[in-house]
Amino acid sequence: MGLTLEISSDQLLNALLQLSADEKIRIAERLKAAATTEKWRMLSQQLPDAPEISMEEIVAEVKAARKQRHQNPK
């Protein structure tokens, strides 16, 4: 048997504000991690599909960019 309780976001916030500083920090860190995950999920849906790229291709591109930058310093 479970218990369901409906509370508003203001009521929840007021309850959270009564917690100790350590508990607030712990909950804030967990909420931030959850929010970051959700933001990434939403952003990744907006990104275009791109073909897979191998690590070798990434390294080659980085090397080429660095070589060009060192040949043409600003």
N, CA, C and O atoms as a Maestro MAE file, in Angstrom:
{
 s_m_m2io_version
 :::
 2.0.0
}

f_m_ct {
 s_m_title
 :::
 protein
 m_atom[296] {
  # First column is atom index #
  i_m_mmod_type
  r_m_x_coord
  r_m_y_coord
  r_m_z_coord
  i_m_residue_number
  s_m_chain_name
  s_m_pdb_residue_name
  s_m_pdb_atom_name
  i_m_atomic_number
  :::
  1 25 0.847 -1.180 0.000 1 A "MET " " N  " 7
  2 3 0.000 0.000 0.000 1 A "MET " " CA " 6
  3 2 0.889 1.239 0.000 1 A "MET " " C  " 6
  4 15 1.818 1.339 0.801 1 A "MET " " O  " 8
  5 25 0.606 2.173 -0.889 2 A "GLY " " N  " 7
  6 3 1.397 3.391 -0.980 2 A "GLY " " CA " 6
  7 2 0.570 4.603 -0.631 2 A "GLY " " C  " 6
  8 15 -0.656 4.543 -0.546 2 A "GLY " " O  " 8
  9 25 1.257 5.691 -0.434 3 A "LEU " " N  " 7
  10 3 0.613 6.949 -0.092 3 A "LEU " " CA " 6
  11 2 0.968 7.955 -1.169 3 A "LEU " " C  " 6
  12 15 2.137 8.112 -1.524 3 A "LEU " " O  " 8
  13 25 -0.039 8.634 -1.687 4 A "THR " " N  " 7
  14 3 0.178 9.681 -2.676 4 A "THR " " CA " 6
  15 2 -0.253 11.003 -2.071 4 A "THR " " C  " 6
  16 15 -1.336 11.117 -1.496 4 A "THR " " O  " 8
  17 25 0.612 12.005 -2.211 5 A "LEU " " N  " 7
  18 3 0.332 13.319 -1.652 5 A "LEU " " CA " 6
  19 2 0.622 14.347 -2.739 5 A "LEU " " C  " 6
  20 15 1.719 14.382 -3.297 5 A "LEU " " O  " 8
  21 25 -0.348 15.165 -3.028 6 A "GLU " " N  " 7
  22 3 -0.143 16.213 -4.025 6 A "GLU " " CA " 6
  23 2 0.169 17.515 -3.312 6 A "GLU " " C  " 6
  24 15 -0.579 17.967 -2.446 6 A "GLU " " O  " 8
  25 25 1.324 18.124 -3.706 7 A "ILE " " N  " 7
  26 3 1.698 19.421 -3.149 7 A "ILE " " CA " 6
  27 2 2.134 20.321 -4.300 7 A "ILE " " C  " 6
  28 15 2.579 19.844 -5.345 7 A "ILE " " O  " 8
  29 25 2.004 21.590 -4.099 8 A "SER " " N  " 7
  30 3 2.404 22.540 -5.140 8 A "SER " " CA " 6
  31 2 3.919 22.713 -5.114 8 A "SER " " C  " 6
  32 15 4.583 22.333 -4.149 8 A "SER " " O  " 8
  33 25 4.447 23.284 -6.173 9 A "SER " " N  " 7
  34 3 5.888 23.530 -6.218 9 A "SER " " CA " 6
  35 2 6.299 24.511 -5.124 9 A "SER " " C  " 6
  36 15 7.397 24.399 -4.578 9 A "SER " " O  " 8
  37 25 5.427 25.478 -4.795 10 A "ASP " " N  " 7
  38 3 5.735 26.411 -3.705 10 A "ASP " " CA " 6
  39 2 5.800 25.686 -2.362 10 A "ASP " " C  " 6
  40 15 6.674 25.974 -1.544 10 A "ASP " " O  " 8
  41 25 4.886 24.755 -2.132 11 A "GLN " " N  " 7
  42 3 4.907 23.990 -0.894 11 A "GLN " " CA " 6
  43 2 6.165 23.133 -0.807 11 A "GLN " " C  " 6
  44 15 6.775 23.019 0.256 11 A "GLN " " O  " 8
  45 25 6.546 22.535 -1.922 12 A "LEU " " N  " 7
  46 3 7.756 21.722 -1.953 12 A "LEU " " CA " 6
  47 2 8.980 22.584 -1.672 12 A "LEU " " C  " 6
  48 15 9.847 22.197 -0.888 12 A "LEU " " O  " 8
  49 25 9.055 23.743 -2.306 13 A "LEU " " N  " 7
  50 3 10.182 24.637 -2.091 13 A "LEU " " CA " 6
  51 2 10.264 25.068 -0.630 13 A "LEU " " C  " 6
  52 15 11.349 25.078 -0.048 13 A "LEU " " O  " 8
  53 25 9.136 25.420 -0.038 14 A "ASN " " N  " 7
  54 3 9.130 25.827 1.366 14 A "ASN " " CA " 6
  55 2 9.609 24.689 2.266 14 A "ASN " " C  " 6
  56 15 10.322 24.931 3.239 14 A "ASN " " O  " 8
  57 25 9.225 23.455 1.953 15 A "ALA " " N  " 7
  58 3 9.683 22.307 2.741 15 A "ALA " " CA " 6
  59 2 11.187 22.115 2.571 15 A "ALA " " C  " 6
  60 15 11.891 21.847 3.545 15 A "ALA " " O  " 8
  61 25 11.676 22.249 1.356 16 A "LEU " " N  " 7
  62 3 13.111 22.086 1.106 16 A "LEU " " CA " 6
  63 2 13.930 23.158 1.805 16 A "LEU " " C  " 6
  64 15 15.040 22.891 2.267 16 A "LEU " " O  " 8
  65 25 13.395 24.360 1.885 17 A "LEU " " N  " 7
  66 3 14.116 25.456 2.540 17 A "LEU " " CA " 6
  67 2 14.286 25.221 4.034 17 A "LEU " " C  " 6
  68 15 15.122 25.867 4.665 17 A "LEU " " O  " 8
  69 25 13.523 24.323 4.601 18 A "GLN " " N  " 7
  70 3 13.637 24.011 6.017 18 A "GLN " " CA " 6
  71 2 14.733 22.992 6.311 18 A "GLN " " C  " 6
  72 15 15.051 22.746 7.475 18 A "GLN " " O  " 8
  73 25 15.308 22.402 5.280 19 A "LEU " " N  " 7
  74 3 16.364 21.411 5.465 19 A "LEU " " CA " 6
  75 2 17.662 22.063 5.920 19 A "LEU " " C  " 6
  76 15 17.840 23.275 5.803 19 A "LEU " " O  " 8
  77 25 18.562 21.239 6.440 20 A "SER " " N  " 7
  78 3 19.885 21.737 6.830 20 A "SER " " CA " 6
  79 2 20.665 22.131 5.580 20 A "SER " " C  " 6
  80 15 20.306 21.749 4.466 20 A "SER " " O  " 8
  81 25 21.719 22.886 5.775 21 A "ALA " " N  " 7
  82 3 22.549 23.322 4.649 21 A "ALA " " CA " 6
  83 2 23.123 22.130 3.899 21 A "ALA " " C  " 6
  84 15 23.139 22.123 2.668 21 A "ALA " " O  " 8
  85 25 23.596 21.120 4.626 22 A "ASP " " N  " 7
  86 3 24.144 19.929 3.970 22 A "ASP " " CA " 6
  87 2 23.106 19.220 3.120 22 A "ASP " " C  " 6
  88 15 23.404 18.790 2.005 22 A "ASP " " O  " 8
  89 25 21.892 19.093 3.634 23 A "GLU " " N  " 7
  90 3 20.827 18.435 2.877 23 A "GLU " " CA " 6
  91 2 20.442 19.256 1.652 23 A "GLU " " C  " 6
  92 15 20.184 18.700 0.585 23 A "GLU " " O  " 8
  93 25 20.404 20.579 1.804 24 A "LYS " " N  " 7
  94 3 20.097 21.443 0.661 24 A "LYS " " CA " 6
  95 2 21.143 21.277 -0.437 24 A "LYS " " C  " 6
  96 15 20.801 21.188 -1.617 24 A "LYS " " O  " 8
  97 25 22.415 21.234 -0.048 25 A "ILE " " N  " 7
  98 3 23.498 21.089 -1.021 25 A "ILE " " CA " 6
  99 2 23.399 19.746 -1.717 25 A "ILE " " C  " 6
  100 15 23.547 19.670 -2.937 25 A "ILE " " O  " 8
  101 25 23.151 18.689 -0.965 26 A "ARG " " N  " 7
  102 3 23.044 17.348 -1.546 26 A "ARG " " CA " 6
  103 2 21.901 17.291 -2.552 26 A "ARG " " C  " 6
  104 15 22.058 16.750 -3.647 26 A "ARG " " O  " 8
  105 25 20.756 17.846 -2.183 27 A "ILE " " N  " 7
  106 3 19.602 17.843 -3.090 27 A "ILE " " CA " 6
  107 2 19.858 18.734 -4.298 27 A "ILE " " C  " 6
  108 15 19.486 18.386 -5.419 27 A "ILE " " O  " 8
  109 25 20.491 19.884 -4.075 28 A "ALA " " N  " 7
  110 3 20.794 20.787 -5.190 28 A "ALA " " CA " 6
  111 2 21.710 20.114 -6.205 28 A "ALA " " C  " 6
  112 15 21.519 20.267 -7.411 28 A "ALA " " O  " 8
  113 25 22.700 19.372 -5.724 29 A "GLU " " N  " 7
  114 3 23.615 18.684 -6.636 29 A "GLU " " CA " 6
  115 2 22.888 17.609 -7.444 29 A "GLU " " C  " 6
  116 15 23.136 17.454 -8.640 29 A "GLU " " O  " 8
  117 25 21.998 16.876 -6.797 30 A "ARG " " N  " 7
  118 3 21.243 15.842 -7.509 30 A "ARG " " CA " 6
  119 2 20.295 16.465 -8.532 30 A "ARG " " C  " 6
  120 15 20.142 15.944 -9.637 30 A "ARG " " O  " 8
  121 25 19.659 17.580 -8.163 31 A "LEU " " N  " 7
  122 3 18.758 18.259 -9.098 31 A "LEU " " CA " 6
  123 2 19.530 18.834 -10.283 31 A "LEU " " C  " 6
  124 15 19.063 18.786 -11.421 31 A "LEU " " O  " 8
  125 25 20.715 19.379 -10.007 32 A "LYS " " N  " 7
  126 3 21.531 19.934 -11.089 32 A "LYS " " CA " 6
  127 2 21.940 18.835 -12.061 32 A "LYS " " C  " 6
  128 15 21.905 19.033 -13.275 32 A "LYS " " O  " 8
  129 25 22.326 17.676 -11.532 33 A "ALA " " N  " 7
  130 3 22.701 16.554 -12.400 33 A "ALA " " CA " 6
  131 2 21.508 16.099 -13.231 33 A "ALA " " C  " 6
  132 15 21.650 15.825 -14.423 33 A "ALA " " O  " 8
  133 25 20.348 16.018 -12.617 34 A "ALA " " N  " 7
  134 3 19.149 15.598 -13.345 34 A "ALA " " CA " 6
  135 2 18.776 16.631 -14.406 34 A "ALA " " C  " 6
  136 15 18.379 16.270 -15.514 34 A "ALA " " O  " 8
  137 25 18.901 17.904 -14.073 35 A "ALA " " N  " 7
  138 3 18.571 18.962 -15.031 35 A "ALA " " CA " 6
  139 2 19.550 18.956 -16.197 35 A "ALA " " C  " 6
  140 15 19.149 19.158 -17.343 35 A "ALA " " O  " 8
  141 25 20.822 18.727 -15.919 36 A "THR " " N  " 7
  142 3 21.826 18.674 -16.981 36 A "THR " " CA " 6
  143 2 21.536 17.523 -17.930 36 A "THR " " C  " 6
  144 15 21.641 17.674 -19.147 36 A "THR " " O  " 8
  145 25 21.172 16.380 -17.379 37 A "THR " " N  " 7
  146 3 20.817 15.224 -18.205 37 A "THR " " CA " 6
  147 2 19.620 15.549 -19.085 37 A "THR " " C  " 6
  148 15 19.609 15.219 -20.271 37 A "THR " " O  " 8
  149 25 18.625 16.187 -18.517 38 A "GLU " " N  " 7
  150 3 17.418 16.541 -19.278 38 A "GLU " " CA " 6
  151 2 17.732 17.574 -20.358 38 A "GLU " " C  " 6
  152 15 17.231 17.473 -21.478 38 A "GLU " " O  " 8
  153 25 18.564 18.574 -20.024 39 A "LYS " " N  " 7
  154 3 18.952 19.577 -21.022 39 A "LYS " " CA " 6
  155 2 19.685 18.915 -22.189 39 A "LYS " " C  " 6
  156 15 19.437 19.245 -23.348 39 A "LYS " " O  " 8
  157 25 20.590 17.981 -21.881 40 A "TRP " " N  " 7
  158 3 21.317 17.291 -22.940 40 A "TRP " " CA " 6
  159 2 20.365 16.479 -23.803 40 A "TRP " " C  " 6
  160 15 20.498 16.469 -25.027 40 A "TRP " " O  " 8
  161 25 19.405 15.797 -23.184 41 A "ARG " " N  " 7
  162 3 18.443 14.999 -23.938 41 A "ARG " " CA " 6
  163 2 17.676 15.888 -24.907 41 A "ARG " " C  " 6
  164 15 17.491 15.524 -26.068 41 A "ARG " " O  " 8
  165 25 17.227 17.050 -24.440 42 A "MET " " N  " 7
  166 3 16.470 17.964 -25.293 42 A "MET " " CA " 6
  167 2 17.361 18.535 -26.402 42 A "MET " " C  " 6
  168 15 16.929 18.652 -27.549 42 A "MET " " O  " 8
  169 25 18.599 18.887 -26.059 43 A "LEU " " N  " 7
  170 3 19.519 19.440 -27.056 43 A "LEU " " CA " 6
  171 2 19.891 18.401 -28.097 43 A "LEU " " C  " 6
  172 15 19.949 18.708 -29.288 43 A "LEU " " O  " 8
  173 25 20.143 17.181 -27.664 44 A "SER " " N  " 7
  174 3 20.574 16.148 -28.611 44 A "SER " " CA " 6
  175 2 19.489 15.838 -29.629 44 A "SER " " C  " 6
  176 15 19.795 15.391 -30.734 44 A "SER " " O  " 8
  177 25 18.236 16.065 -29.284 45 A "GLN " " N  " 7
  178 3 17.155 15.858 -30.241 45 A "GLN " " CA " 6
  179 2 17.169 16.922 -31.333 45 A "GLN " " C  " 6
  180 15 16.637 16.698 -32.420 45 A "GLN " " O  " 8
  181 25 17.772 18.078 -31.057 46 A "GLN " " N  " 7
  182 3 17.825 19.173 -32.021 46 A "GLN " " CA " 6
  183 2 19.045 19.077 -32.934 46 A "GLN " " C  " 6
  184 15 19.088 19.719 -33.983 46 A "GLN " " O  " 8
  185 25 20.037 18.275 -32.537 47 A "LEU " " N  " 7
  186 3 21.253 18.166 -33.331 47 A "LEU " " CA " 6
  187 2 20.992 17.322 -34.576 47 A "LEU " " C  " 6
  188 15 20.243 16.346 -34.523 47 A "LEU " " O  " 8
  189 25 21.605 17.694 -35.684 48 A "PRO " " N  " 7
  190 3 21.417 16.892 -36.894 48 A "PRO " " CA " 6
  191 2 22.128 15.548 -36.744 48 A "PRO " " C  " 6
  192 15 23.140 15.434 -36.052 48 A "PRO " " O  " 8
  193 25 21.584 14.556 -37.396 49 A "ASP " " N  " 7
  194 3 22.259 13.260 -37.414 49 A "ASP " " CA " 6
  195 2 23.529 13.413 -38.234 49 A "ASP " " C  " 6
  196 15 23.513 13.969 -39.332 49 A "ASP " " O  " 8
  197 25 24.605 12.922 -37.698 50 A "ALA " " N  " 7
  198 3 25.885 12.988 -38.402 50 A "ALA " " CA " 6
  199 2 26.443 11.581 -38.505 50 A "ALA " " C  " 6
  200 15 26.220 10.743 -37.630 50 A "ALA " " O  " 8
  201 25 27.160 11.336 -39.570 51 A "PRO " " N  " 7
  202 3 27.752 10.003 -39.699 51 A "PRO " " CA " 6
  203 2 28.764 9.777 -38.580 51 A "PRO " " C  " 6
  204 15 29.365 10.721 -38.067 51 A "PRO " " O  " 8
  205 25 28.939 8.525 -38.219 52 A "GLU " " N  " 7
  206 3 29.913 8.188 -37.188 52 A "GLU " " CA " 6
  207 2 31.303 8.599 -37.658 52 A "GLU " " C  " 6
  208 15 31.619 8.516 -38.845 52 A "GLU " " O  " 8
  209 25 32.115 9.037 -36.729 53 A "ILE " " N  " 7
  210 3 33.485 9.423 -37.038 53 A "ILE " " CA " 6
  211 2 34.402 8.624 -36.128 53 A "ILE " " C  " 6
  212 15 34.138 8.471 -34.936 53 A "ILE " " O  " 8
  213 25 35.465 8.126 -36.699 54 A "SER " " N  " 7
  214 3 36.378 7.293 -35.916 54 A "SER " " CA " 6
  215 2 37.348 8.167 -35.129 54 A "SER " " C  " 6
  216 15 37.522 9.349 -35.424 54 A "SER " " O  " 8
  217 25 37.966 7.571 -34.136 55 A "MET " " N  " 7
  218 3 38.961 8.285 -33.347 55 A "MET " " CA " 6
  219 2 40.136 8.685 -34.228 55 A "MET " " C  " 6
  220 15 40.722 9.750 -34.036 55 A "MET " " O  " 8
  221 25 40.481 7.844 -35.187 56 A "GLU " " N  " 7
  222 3 41.579 8.166 -36.092 56 A "GLU " " CA " 6
  223 2 41.271 9.416 -36.911 56 A "GLU " " C  " 6
  224 15 42.145 10.255 -37.127 56 A "GLU " " O  " 8
  225 25 40.025 9.536 -37.365 57 A "GLU " " N  " 7
  226 3 39.621 10.723 -38.131 57 A "GLU " " CA " 6
  227 2 39.662 11.973 -37.257 57 A "GLU " " C  " 6
  228 15 40.071 13.041 -37.713 57 A "GLU " " O  " 8
  229 25 39.239 11.839 -36.007 58 A "ILE " " N  " 7
  230 3 39.270 12.978 -35.082 58 A "ILE " " CA " 6
  231 2 40.706 13.427 -34.854 58 A "ILE " " C  " 6
  232 15 41.004 14.620 -34.911 58 A "ILE " " O  " 8
  233 25 41.598 12.473 -34.597 59 A "VAL " " N  " 7
  234 3 43.004 12.794 -34.344 59 A "VAL " " CA " 6
  235 2 43.624 13.450 -35.574 59 A "VAL " " C  " 6
  236 15 44.368 14.423 -35.449 59 A "VAL " " O  " 8
  237 25 43.326 12.929 -36.749 60 A "ALA " " N  " 7
  238 3 43.873 13.505 -37.977 60 A "ALA " " CA " 6
  239 2 43.400 14.943 -38.162 60 A "ALA " " C  " 6
  240 15 44.175 15.810 -38.565 60 A "ALA " " O  " 8
  241 25 42.133 15.191 -37.867 61 A "GLU " " N  " 7
  242 3 41.595 16.544 -38.016 61 A "GLU " " CA " 6
  243 2 42.241 17.503 -37.016 61 A "GLU " " C  " 6
  244 15 42.556 18.642 -37.362 61 A "GLU " " O  " 8
  245 25 42.435 17.052 -35.791 62 A "VAL " " N  " 7
  246 3 43.074 17.890 -34.776 62 A "VAL " " CA " 6
  247 2 44.513 18.203 -35.178 62 A "VAL " " C  " 6
  248 15 44.961 19.343 -35.064 62 A "VAL " " O  " 8
  249 25 45.230 17.189 -35.647 63 A "LYS " " N  " 7
  250 3 46.614 17.405 -36.083 63 A "LYS " " CA " 6
  251 2 46.679 18.410 -37.227 63 A "LYS " " C  " 6
  252 15 47.545 19.285 -37.237 63 A "LYS " " O  " 8
  253 25 45.772 18.291 -38.186 64 A "ALA " " N  " 7
  254 3 45.758 19.210 -39.328 64 A "ALA " " CA " 6
  255 2 45.456 20.638 -38.865 64 A "ALA " " C  " 6
  256 15 46.076 21.588 -39.344 64 A "ALA " " O  " 8
  257 25 44.515 20.792 -37.945 65 A "ALA " " N  " 7
  258 3 44.165 22.122 -37.443 65 A "ALA " " CA " 6
  259 2 45.340 22.732 -36.684 65 A "ALA " " C  " 6
  260 15 45.635 23.917 -36.838 65 A "ALA " " O  " 8
  261 25 46.002 21.929 -35.874 66 A "ARG " " N  " 7
  262 3 47.172 22.435 -35.128 66 A "ARG " " CA " 6
  263 2 48.307 22.810 -36.070 66 A "ARG " " C  " 6
  264 15 48.967 23.832 -35.883 66 A "ARG " " O  " 8
  265 25 48.532 21.978 -37.085 67 A "LYS " " N  " 7
  266 3 49.597 22.276 -38.039 67 A "LYS " " CA " 6
  267 2 49.316 23.586 -38.745 67 A "LYS " " C  " 6
  268 15 50.217 24.410 -38.902 67 A "LYS " " O  " 8
  269 25 48.089 23.789 -39.171 68 A "GLN " " N  " 7
  270 3 47.709 25.025 -39.849 68 A "GLN " " CA " 6
  271 2 47.855 26.224 -38.923 68 A "GLN " " C  " 6
  272 15 48.323 27.282 -39.343 68 A "GLN " " O  " 8
  273 25 47.459 26.066 -37.673 69 A "ARG " " N  " 7
  274 3 47.553 27.169 -36.714 69 A "ARG " " CA " 6
  275 2 49.002 27.556 -36.473 69 A "ARG " " C  " 6
  276 15 49.314 28.741 -36.358 69 A "ARG " " O  " 8
  277 25 49.901 26.565 -36.394 70 A "HIS " " N  " 7
  278 3 51.322 26.867 -36.150 70 A "HIS " " CA " 6
  279 2 52.008 27.442 -37.386 70 A "HIS " " C  " 6
  280 15 53.002 28.157 -37.253 70 A "HIS " " O  " 8
  281 25 51.506 27.149 -38.578 71 A "GLN " " N  " 7
  282 3 52.062 27.700 -39.789 71 A "GLN " " CA " 6
  283 2 51.607 29.135 -40.013 71 A "GLN " " C  " 6
  284 15 52.309 29.930 -40.637 71 A "GLN " " O  " 8
  285 25 50.423 29.458 -39.496 72 A "ASN " " N  " 7
  286 3 49.845 30.791 -39.690 72 A "ASN " " CA " 6
  287 2 49.541 31.449 -38.338 72 A "ASN " " C  " 6
  288 15 48.375 31.703 -38.035 72 A "ASN " " O  " 8
  289 25 50.571 31.732 -37.515 73 A "PRO " " N  " 7
  290 3 50.275 32.348 -36.200 73 A "PRO " " CA " 6
  291 2 49.699 33.742 -36.384 73 A "PRO " " C  " 6
  292 15 49.991 34.434 -37.359 73 A "PRO " " O  " 8
  293 25 48.880 34.132 -35.429 74 A "LYS " " N  " 7
  294 3 48.228 35.452 -35.520 74 A "LYS " " CA " 6
  295 2 49.128 36.521 -34.973 74 A "LYS " " C  " 6
  296 15 48.758 37.695 -34.963 74 A "LYS " " O  " 8
  :::
 }
 m_bond[295] {
  # First column is bond index #
  i_m_from
  i_m_to
  i_m_order
  :::
  1 1 2 1
  2 2 3 1
  3 3 4 2
  4 3 5 1
  5 5 6 1
  6 6 7 1
  7 7 8 2
  8 7 9 1
  9 9 10 1
  10 10 11 1
  11 11 12 2
  12 11 13 1
  13 13 14 1
  14 14 15 1
  15 15 16 2
  16 15 17 1
  17 17 18 1
  18 18 19 1
  19 19 20 2
  20 19 21 1
  21 21 22 1
  22 22 23 1
  23 23 24 2
  24 23 25 1
  25 25 26 1
  26 26 27 1
  27 27 28 2
  28 27 29 1
  29 29 30 1
  30 30 31 1
  31 31 32 2
  32 31 33 1
  33 33 34 1
  34 34 35 1
  35 35 36 2
  36 35 37 1
  37 37 38 1
  38 38 39 1
  39 39 40 2
  40 39 41 1
  41 41 42 1
  42 42 43 1
  43 43 44 2
  44 43 45 1
  45 45 46 1
  46 46 47 1
  47 47 48 2
  48 47 49 1
  49 49 50 1
  50 50 51 1
  51 51 52 2
  52 51 53 1
  53 53 54 1
  54 54 55 1
  55 55 56 2
  56 55 57 1
  57 57 58 1
  58 58 59 1
  59 59 60 2
  60 59 61 1
  61 61 62 1
  62 62 63 1
  63 63 64 2
  64 63 65 1
  65 65 66 1
  66 66 67 1
  67 67 68 2
  68 67 69 1
  69 69 70 1
  70 70 71 1
  71 71 72 2
  72 71 73 1
  73 73 74 1
  74 74 75 1
  75 75 76 2
  76 75 77 1
  77 77 78 1
  78 78 79 1
  79 79 80 2
  80 79 81 1
  81 81 82 1
  82 82 83 1
  83 83 84 2
  84 83 85 1
  85 85 86 1
  86 86 87 1
  87 87 88 2
  88 87 89 1
  89 89 90 1
  90 90 91 1
  91 91 92 2
  92 91 93 1
  93 93 94 1
  94 94 95 1
  95 95 96 2
  96 95 97 1
  97 97 98 1
  98 98 99 1
  99 99 100 2
  100 99 101 1
  101 101 102 1
  102 102 103 1
  103 103 104 2
  104 103 105 1
  105 105 106 1
  106 106 107 1
  107 107 108 2
  108 107 109 1
  109 109 110 1
  110 110 111 1
  111 111 112 2
  112 111 113 1
  113 113 114 1
  114 114 115 1
  115 115 116 2
  116 115 117 1
  117 117 118 1
  118 118 119 1
  119 119 120 2
  120 119 121 1
  121 121 122 1
  122 122 123 1
  123 123 124 2
  124 123 125 1
  125 125 126 1
  126 126 127 1
  127 127 128 2
  128 127 129 1
  129 129 130 1
  130 130 131 1
  131 131 132 2
  132 131 133 1
  133 133 134 1
  134 134 135 1
  135 135 136 2
  136 135 137 1
  137 137 138 1
  138 138 139 1
  139 139 140 2
  140 139 141 1
  141 141 142 1
  142 142 143 1
  143 143 144 2
  144 143 145 1
  145 145 146 1
  146 146 147 1
  147 147 148 2
  148 147 149 1
  149 149 150 1
  150 150 151 1
  151 151 152 2
  152 151 153 1
  153 153 154 1
  154 154 155 1
  155 155 156 2
  156 155 157 1
  157 157 158 1
  158 158 159 1
  159 159 160 2
  160 159 161 1
  161 161 162 1
  162 162 163 1
  163 163 164 2
  164 163 165 1
  165 165 166 1
  166 166 167 1
  167 167 168 2
  168 167 169 1
  169 169 170 1
  170 170 171 1
  171 171 172 2
  172 171 173 1
  173 173 174 1
  174 174 175 1
  175 175 176 2
  176 175 177 1
  177 177 178 1
  178 178 179 1
  179 179 180 2
  180 179 181 1
  181 181 182 1
  182 182 183 1
  183 183 184 2
  184 183 185 1
  185 185 186 1
  186 186 187 1
  187 187 188 2
  188 187 189 1
  189 189 190 1
  190 190 191 1
  191 191 192 2
  192 191 193 1
  193 193 194 1
  194 194 195 1
  195 195 196 2
  196 195 197 1
  197 197 198 1
  198 198 199 1
  199 199 200 2
  200 199 201 1
  201 201 202 1
  202 202 203 1
  203 203 204 2
  204 203 205 1
  205 205 206 1
  206 206 207 1
  207 207 208 2
  208 207 209 1
  209 209 210 1
  210 210 211 1
  211 211 212 2
  212 211 213 1
  213 213 214 1
  214 214 215 1
  215 215 216 2
  216 215 217 1
  217 217 218 1
  218 218 219 1
  219 219 220 2
  220 219 221 1
  221 221 222 1
  222 222 223 1
  223 223 224 2
  224 223 225 1
  225 225 226 1
  226 226 227 1
  227 227 228 2
  228 227 229 1
  229 229 230 1
  230 230 231 1
  231 231 232 2
  232 231 233 1
  233 233 234 1
  234 234 235 1
  235 235 236 2
  236 235 237 1
  237 237 238 1
  238 238 239 1
  239 239 240 2
  240 239 241 1
  241 241 242 1
  242 242 243 1
  243 243 244 2
  244 243 245 1
  245 245 246 1
  246 246 247 1
  247 247 248 2
  248 247 249 1
  249 249 250 1
  250 250 251 1
  251 251 252 2
  252 251 253 1
  253 253 254 1
  254 254 255 1
  255 255 256 2
  256 255 257 1
  257 257 258 1
  258 258 259 1
  259 259 260 2
  260 259 261 1
  261 261 262 1
  262 262 263 1
  263 263 264 2
  264 263 265 1
  265 265 266 1
  266 266 267 1
  267 267 268 2
  268 267 269 1
  269 269 270 1
  270 270 271 1
  271 271 272 2
  272 271 273 1
  273 273 274 1
  274 274 275 1
  275 275 276 2
  276 275 277 1
  277 277 278 1
  278 278 279 1
  279 279 280 2
  280 279 281 1
  281 281 282 1
  282 282 283 1
  283 283 284 2
  284 283 285 1
  285 285 286 1
  286 286 287 1
  287 287 288 2
  288 287 289 1
  289 289 290 1
  290 290 291 1
  291 291 292 2
  292 291 293 1
  293 293 294 1
  294 294 295 1
  295 295 296 2
  :::
 }
}
